[in-house]
Amino acid sequence: MKQYHLEGSPIVYYTSRKENAEWILLIHAAFVNHNMFQTQIDYFQDKYNILTLDIIGHGKSTKARKGDSIDKMSAWISEILKKEKIKTIHIVGISLGAVLAQDFAGRYPEAVQSLACFGGYDINNFDAAMQKENGASQMLMMLKAIFSVKWFAESNKKISAYTLQAQEDFYRMNLEFPKKSFQYLASLNSMINVRKTKPRNYPLLIGCGKHDIPMELSAVEMWKKNEPECSVIIFEGAGHCVNMDTPNQFNAAMEEFWVNGNCNCEK
C-alpha cells in the first residue's frame, strides 16, 4: 500500500492498484486504524484497486487544524476520489466506518457502486431510545480512557471483537489512539437523522456478528425493516468487528456481494 496525505486536511490515505480492476474503499472502526483491514488488503489486492484511510484523529491522521472534525470526512473522501480519478467505488464500513460510509453515500450517491455496513445502524432512522443507550455507552468508554488508555483498550477489545486473536489485534491498535482525538468525534451526531433515505441506485448489504451486543442485532433488524430490499448477513463466530473475527468468511461474502449485488446467507 502506498501512503499519501490529502492536501488541506489531516487525512492520510493508502492505495493499492490493480490495472483494469474495480475500486473498493475500506473505512475502519473507532479507536483503531486502517490496519484493521490488513487481512482484506492481503486477500483483495490482486483482484481490486484498494483505497483505505485513517479517520481523523486515528492512525496517522492526527495533524488536524482548528475547525477540523469528523463531519468533514465525506468531503475529504470525495476529494481523495477526485485526486485519484476514481468515478465509482464499492464502500465497506465497520462500526464508526459504517456511519461515515452512509454519510458519504447520502452526500455523493453518484460515486457509490455498492455499500456494505457492518456493526452499524441506519443513520437516517436511528431510534431515539437506542441512540440514548449508545450515547451512554460511549460516554462510559470515554471516562475509562480519561483515567487510563490501557483500561479503556482492555474493556474496548472485549466489546469490539469476539475471538482472542482479533481482541489482541484490536487492543494493540487501540493503545495508539490519542486521548485528544475524542474532540474530533464530537460532531458525529450531526450525521444522525438529518436526511431521509432516498431510493438507492446501488446494492446495500448490512450485518453484524452473531455475538455482537443485542442492541446491534436489533439495529440490523430495524434497518432491514426500513430497507427491505437490502441484503443481510449475520456472521457466526464473530462479534462487532466481523472482518477481524471471521476474515475468511467476510472476504468470501464481500466478493459474492460485489460480483452478484446480493448476499443473503449466514456465514
Residue pairs with C-beta under 8 A, 6 or more apart in sequence:
1 14
1 15
1 16
1 41
1 50
1 52
2 14
2 15
2 16
3 12
3 13
3 14
3 60
4 12
4 13
4 14
4 15
5 11
5 12
5 13
6 12
6 13
6 76
6 79
6 80
6 83
8 79
9 68
9 72
9 76
9 79
10 56
10 61
10 62
10 63
10 64
10 65
10 68
11 53
11 54
11 56
11 61
11 73
11 76
11 80
12 53
12 54
12 59
12 60
12 61
13 51
13 52
13 53
13 54
13 80
14 34
14 50
14 51
14 52
14 53
15 49
15 50
15 51
15 84
16 41
16 45
16 49
16 50
17 49
18 45
18 46
18 47
18 48
18 49
21 47
21 48
21 49
22 48
22 49
22 89
22 90
22 113
22 258
23 48
23 49
23 50
23 51
23 86
23 88
23 89
23 90
23 113
24 44
24 48
24 49
24 50
24 51
24 89
24 90
24 91
24 92
24 258
25 51
25 52
25 77
25 89
25 90
25 91
25 92
25 101
26 34
26 37
26 40
26 41
26 50
26 51
26 52
26 92
26 97
27 52
27 53
27 55
27 91
27 92
27 93
27 94
27 96
27 97
27 98
27 100
27 101
28 34
28 36
28 37
28 52
28 54
28 55
28 58
28 94
28 96
28 97
29 36
29 94
29 95
29 96
29 97
29 119
29 160
29 240
29 241
30 55
30 58
30 95
30 96
30 185
31 58
31 153
31 156
31 160
31 173
31 174
31 177
32 58
32 170
32 173
32 174
32 177
33 54
33 58
33 59
33 60
33 173
33 176
34 52
34 53
34 54
34 59
35 59
35 173
36 94
36 169
36 170
36 173
36 241
36 243
36 244
37 52
37 243
39 243
39 244
39 247
39 251
40 243
40 247
40 250
40 251
40 254
41 50
41 52
43 247
43 251
44 50
44 251
44 254
44 255
47 255
48 90
48 258
49 86
51 80
51 84
51 86
51 89
53 61
53 77
53 80
54 60
54 61
55 61
55 70
55 73
55 96
55 97
55 100
56 64
56 68
56 69
56 70
56 72
56 73
56 181
56 184
57 64
57 70
57 177
57 178
57 180
57 181
57 182
57 183
57 184
57 185
58 177
58 181
59 176
62 178
62 181
64 184
68 184
69 183
69 184
69 185
69 186
69 187
70 100
70 184
70 185
70 186
70 187
70 188
71 187
71 188
71 190
71 191
73 100
73 103
73 104
74 100
74 103
74 104
74 107
74 108
75 107
77 100
77 104
78 104
78 107
78 108
78 111
80 86
81 87
81 89
81 111
86 111
87 111
88 110
88 111
88 112
88 113
89 111
89 112
89 113
90 113
90 114
90 116
90 258
91 101
91 104
91 105
91 112
91 113
91 114
91 115
91 116
92 101
92 116
92 117
92 118
92 254
93 99
93 100
93 101
93 102
93 116
93 117
93 118
93 120
94 118
94 119
94 120
94 241
94 242
94 243
95 118
95 119
95 120
95 160
95 240
95 241
96 188
97 120
98 117
98 118
98 119
98 120
98 121
99 120
99 121
99 123
99 188
99 191
99 192
100 191
101 115
101 116
101 117
101 120
102 115
102 117
102 120
102 122
102 123
102 124
102 191
103 123
103 191
104 111
104 112
105 112
105 115
105 200
105 202
106 123
106 124
106 195
106 198
109 198
109 200
109 201
109 202
112 202
113 202
114 202
114 203
114 204
114 205
114 257
114 258
114 261
115 200
115 202
115 203
115 204
115 205
116 204
116 205
116 206
116 254
116 257
117 204
117 205
117 206
117 207
118 206
118 207
118 208
118 242
118 243
119 208
119 209
119 212
119 216
119 240
119 241
119 242
120 206
120 219
121 130
121 134
121 216
121 219
121 220
121 222
121 223
122 197
122 219
122 222
122 223
122 226
122 227
123 191
123 192
123 193
124 193
124 194
124 195
124 196
124 197
124 226
125 193
125 197
125 222
125 223
125 226
126 192
126 193
127 219
127 222
130 215
130 218
130 219
130 222
131 192
133 215
134 215
141 152
141 155
141 156
142 182
144 151
144 152
144 155
145 151
145 152
145 177
145 179
145 182
146 179
149 174
149 175
149 177
149 179
150 175
152 174
153 171
153 174
153 175
153 177
154 171
156 170
156 171
156 174
157 167
157 168
157 170
157 171
157 174
158 167
159 213
159 239
159 240
160 167
160 170
160 174
160 239
160 240
160 241
161 167
161 169
161 170
161 239
161 240
161 241
161 244
161 245
162 209
162 211
162 237
162 238
162 239
162 240
162 245
163 237
163 238
163 239
163 244
163 245
163 246
166 239
166 241
166 244
166 245
169 244
170 241
170 244
197 226
197 227
200 227
203 230
203 231
203 257
203 261
203 262
204 227
204 229
204 230
204 231
205 230
205 231
205 232
205 233
205 253
205 257
205 262
205 263
206 220
206 223
206 224
206 230
206 231
206 232
206 233
207 220
207 232
207 233
207 234
207 235
207 242
208 216
208 217
208 219
208 220
208 234
208 235
208 238
208 240
208 242
209 234
209 235
209 237
209 238
209 239
209 240
209 241
209 242
209 245
209 246
210 234
210 235
210 236
210 237
210 238
211 237
211 238
211 239
212 238
212 239
212 240
213 240
216 240
217 234
220 232
220 234
223 230
224 230
224 232
231 257
231 262
231 263
231 264
232 264
233 253
233 263
233 264
233 265
233 266
233 267
234 266
234 267
235 242
235 245
235 246
235 249
235 250
235 253
235 266
235 267
236 246
236 249
236 266
236 267
237 245
237 246
237 249
238 245
238 246
238 249
238 250
239 245
242 250
243 250
246 267
249 267
250 267
252 267
253 263
253 267
254 263
256 263
257 263
